[in-house]
C-alpha cells in the first residue's frame, strides 16, 4: 500500500498517510488540528536501482535537483535537504 503526503487545508500541516484502495479512509483527520479537509500533494517517486557494486540505491529526485528544497516536508528527500 502506498504512502502519500497530504496537506491540511486549515492549518497547512503536511503529513504522510498509508492509503488503501482509491483514497483516504473516511474520518481521516489532520494530526495537528483534527480537520478532515486534506488535499493530496504531488510527490517525486522513489526509484530504486543497483549500482556497479551490486548495492541498492534509492533516488527521490533527478540528479540535477537543487541542493536545498522548499518543500514543507522533507520526508522524501531528507538526504538532499541537509
Secondary structure, 3 states (H helix, E strand, C coil): CCEEEEEECCCCCEEEEECECCECCCCCCCCCCCCCCEEECCCCCCEEEECCCCCEEEECCCCCCCCCCCCCCCCCCHHHHC
